[in-house]
């Protein structure tokens, strides 16, 4: 017995979008709206800074954000590199002989190659 369905029927009521806006380069307006629309209390990104930092410092940080977004869009950014992290345990008190006195910290590293 085989089972199948037609995806076109699933989305027959959905409005079709043109593809061009979906693959267009990022604009400063869209980047700022996205940053300001994120949960300000969400976890920090790979750089250790959360959305609230970028929203509060947009006029200063927008150039770096836009450079990254353009590099992402056009391909030269090394996405694997921004996701490399080493987790280390830092003792909060001495002596640290059980896991409770340790605090995990993520260290971003750049590996050769």
Secondary structure, DSSP 4 states (H G I P E B T S, - for coil): ------HHHHTTTSPPPPSHHHHSPP-HHHHHHHHHHS-TTSPP-TTS--HHHHHHTHHHHHHHHHHHHHHHHHS-S-HHHHT-EEEEEEESSSS--SSTTEEEEEEE-----
